[in-house]
Structures are given as structure tokens and as C-alpha cells.
């Protein structure tokens, strides 16, 4: 298969982008280093906070940053675009249009996989911006499943893990995370989607495993490798 150049618009946050890049490397089957996929990673760490802009009415202000970055990656020859930030997918339709239909949509791919392999009641652990925009709810509905969100108190725990801990370079409070998981199981979720890339970092920090956890970043990793001519060797 002909190799395609993957453009990664990252930096949201920087550690999450690093984890994503490592996942691509670790899950590509190679016999030499030339068999890895070709990619261009732009870590735009200073981009404005996505949740603040979306909930604060500054969507067009934020889009201005994305538009400029996507043009840069496209002009550099990127065939596909992926953005390892769930909240940014508020602009998914615009991303896809800007890339002439070659945007690899993490939310859509994770929802599709969850509905097919994990059940019909899927918990969503994400930022307030992702939750209040109901991006996963709409995506899961397309595939015959439903989104289940944490209570107000547990959503505060999720936001604390993301903003007060992982984004500050901390490992994340394992017990706080498990408190949220306990509630989602009590809500009879078949699985939860880790729908924020900071939670992907937390998952790797503690090696949370098993079919109850579906990391959206793991799903899009597989898609990126296969779309760009690599051979996926991981497991979901």
C-alpha cells in the first residue's frame, strides 16, 4: 500500500500528543525503521483552551487558529489530518471540509467501535466542552448506542483530573478516577470511552486495562496507521 503523510495537529496538551505519537510507533508492525508511517507533528501548545472558547462564545476566535494550522499542514503535503484532542472536534465538519474529506475523526471512530464491540450504554468521560456539546451522544446515536454522562459531582472529578492534574504534569489521582468509574458502572454502562486525551495519559500512567475501558486515542491510532500505509499490530 502506498504510504500517505499524516498531519498531526497536537499540543492540546503536549504530553497527550507525545503519548499519541508513541502509540503510533508502538502499534505499527515493522521489520525496520523505514516501515513506520510518515507523519508531521505540529505541537501548538499555545492554542487557546478549547473548552473555554466553546463555552464562552469564542468559537470563531478559536477556529482562526485551527484554520491557519490546517492550511500549514496541508501546504506541507499532509494527506490526512488527525487532532488528538476530543474537544476540538466541535469543528469536525470544518476540519473535514478543510482537508477535502481526509480528516480522521477520533470521536466518530471511537463511537463506531464502541457501539460495535462494547455495548449500547457507553459512558463518556470528557471535558465540559465535549460533554455539553454532546458530540459523543450524537455520534453514538448514529451507530445505535447511547451516551451516559457522569453526575455533576463526578464531572467535577473528571475536570479536576484533566485540568488540575494531568495538564499540570501530574500523574493523576487514581482513587478519584476510580470513584468516577464506580458511578458509571452503577449507571449500568457497558463500557466507558476515555474521551479526553489527558485521560489517555492517566490510563497509561496506571495501566488501566480491560474491556470496560475504551481509549478514543487507541481507536484513532489504529485508523491512522492503516490509512497511511502501515500495519497495525496492537489490540483494542
RABELRA-V153027 format. One record per residue. N is the residue number from 0. RES is the residue in one letter. NEAR is the number of other C-alpha atoms within 12 Angstrom. Layout:
n=<N | N>
res=<RES | RES>
near=<NEAR | NEAR>
This chain:
n=<0 | 1 | 2 | 3 | 4 | 5 | 6 | 7 | 8 | 9 | 10 | 11 | 12 | 13 | 14 | 15 | 16 | 17 | 18 | 19 | 20 | 21 | 22 | 23 | 24 | 25 | 26 | 27 | 28 | 29 | 30 | 31 | 32 | 33 | 34 | 35 | 36 | 37 | 38 | 39 | 40 | 41 | 42 | 43 | 44 | 45 | 46 | 47 | 48 | 49 | 50 | 51 | 52 | 53 | 54 | 55 | 56 | 57 | 58 | 59 | 60 | 61 | 62 | 63 | 64 | 65 | 66 | 67 | 68 | 69 | 70 | 71 | 72 | 73 | 74 | 75 | 76 | 77 | 78 | 79 | 80 | 81 | 82 | 83 | 84 | 85 | 86 | 87 | 88 | 89 | 90 | 91 | 92 | 93 | 94 | 95 | 96 | 97 | 98 | 99 | 100 | 101 | 102 | 103 | 104 | 105 | 106 | 107 | 108 | 109 | 110 | 111 | 112 | 113 | 114 | 115 | 116 | 117 | 118 | 119 | 120 | 121 | 122 | 123 | 124 | 125 | 126 | 127 | 128 | 129 | 130 | 131 | 132 | 133 | 134 | 135 | 136 | 137 | 138 | 139 | 140 | 141 | 142 | 143 | 144 | 145 | 146 | 147 | 148 | 149 | 150 | 151 | 152 | 153 | 154 | 155 | 156 | 157 | 158 | 159 | 160 | 161 | 162 | 163 | 164 | 165 | 166 | 167 | 168 | 169 | 170 | 171 | 172 | 173 | 174 | 175 | 176 | 177 | 178 | 179 | 180 | 181 | 182 | 183 | 184 | 185 | 186 | 187 | 188 | 189 | 190 | 191 | 192 | 193 | 194 | 195 | 196 | 197 | 198 | 199 | 200 | 201 | 202 | 203 | 204 | 205 | 206 | 207 | 208 | 209 | 210 | 211 | 212 | 213 | 214 | 215 | 216 | 217 | 218 | 219 | 220 | 221 | 222 | 223 | 224 | 225 | 226 | 227 | 228 | 229 | 230 | 231 | 232 | 233 | 234 | 235>
res=<X | X | X | X | X | X | X | X | X | X | X | X | X | X | X | X | X | X | X | X | X | X | X | X | X | X | X | X | X | X | X | X | X | X | X | X | X | X | X | X | X | X | X | X | X | X | X | X | X | X | X | X | X | X | X | X | X | X | X | X | X | X | X | X | X | X | X | X | X | X | X | X | X | X | X | X | X | X | X | X | X | X | X | X | X | X | X | X | X | X | X | X | X | X | X | X | X | X | X | X | X | X | X | X | X | X | X | X | X | X | X | X | X | X | X | X | X | X | X | X | X | X | X | X | X | X | X | X | X | X | X | X | X | X | X | X | X | X | X | X | X | X | X | X | X | X | X | X | X | X | X | X | X | X | X | X | X | X | X | X | X | X | X | X | X | X | X | X | X | X | X | X | X | X | X | X | X | X | X | X | X | X | X | X | X | X | X | X | X | X | X | X | X | X | X | X | X | X | X | X | X | X | X | X | X | X | X | X | X | X | X | X | X | X | X | X | X | X | X | X | X | X | X | X | X | X | X | X | X | X | X | X | X | X | X | X>
near=<12 | 14 | 22 | 24 | 30 | 39 | 36 | 41 | 43 | 34 | 31 | 36 | 38 | 29 | 32 | 37 | 34 | 28 | 29 | 41 | 38 | 19 | 33 | 36 | 29 | 24 | 29 | 31 | 23 | 19 | 10 | 10 | 13 | 14 | 21 | 31 | 36 | 30 | 30 | 28 | 30 | 32 | 26 | 27 | 22 | 16 | 28 | 24 | 29 | 36 | 32 | 22 | 24 | 27 | 21 | 16 | 14 | 17 | 25 | 19 | 19 | 27 | 28 | 19 | 25 | 36 | 25 | 19 | 30 | 38 | 23 | 23 | 32 | 30 | 17 | 20 | 19 | 31 | 33 | 41 | 45 | 47 | 47 | 49 | 46 | 48 | 39 | 43 | 38 | 36 | 30 | 30 | 21 | 23 | 33 | 25 | 18 | 27 | 30 | 18 | 17 | 27 | 36 | 40 | 39 | 42 | 47 | 33 | 34 | 42 | 44 | 33 | 34 | 44 | 32 | 20 | 22 | 28 | 28 | 27 | 33 | 44 | 43 | 50 | 50 | 46 | 40 | 36 | 31 | 38 | 34 | 24 | 23 | 27 | 35 | 46 | 34 | 23 | 31 | 32 | 22 | 22 | 25 | 20 | 29 | 32 | 38 | 33 | 40 | 35 | 23 | 15 | 15 | 26 | 31 | 24 | 31 | 40 | 33 | 27 | 37 | 39 | 28 | 18 | 23 | 32 | 29 | 18 | 19 | 20 | 27 | 30 | 24 | 24 | 16 | 24 | 32 | 23 | 22 | 34 | 35 | 21 | 27 | 30 | 23 | 18 | 21 | 22 | 32 | 30 | 40 | 45 | 49 | 44 | 51 | 48 | 46 | 46 | 50 | 43 | 39 | 35 | 34 | 28 | 21 | 17 | 15 | 22 | 19 | 15 | 19 | 27 | 37 | 40 | 47 | 42 | 46 | 42 | 39 | 41 | 43 | 37 | 38 | 44 | 39 | 30 | 28 | 32 | 27 | 34 | 27 | 29 | 21 | 21 | 17 | 25>
